[in-house]
Amino acid sequence: MWSCPNNSIRGCQLKTFVDTLDLSIAFPDTPTRYGYRSANTLDFAIINNFHFPYNINSLAELSSDHNPVILNFSLLPQFIMTTLGQLPPAGQPLKIT
């Protein structure tokens, strides 16, 4: 369901809960916990009515079997971020057509 090869009963119950309440699950593309011959995603975010861009990543930065997870989001709507991305670099004049 969230990048796990096998789903537990609790995971299936969580998925049913999220689907029933029309929520979303944000999860990283890579596992957050590595065990003996296994890898699972134990860390994720449940989201309700969040209409801003975000990304979530599992960071392999610790000497542990459990990676930290970072959730980045912007409180600027996507159309503003797209417009800001089209601006010239700092110090260059803005051309208005």
Salt bridges, closest charged atoms under 4 A:
ASP19 OD1 - LYS15 NZ 2.98
ASP43 OD2 - HIS66 NE2 2.54
ASP65 OD2 - ARG33 NH2 3.70
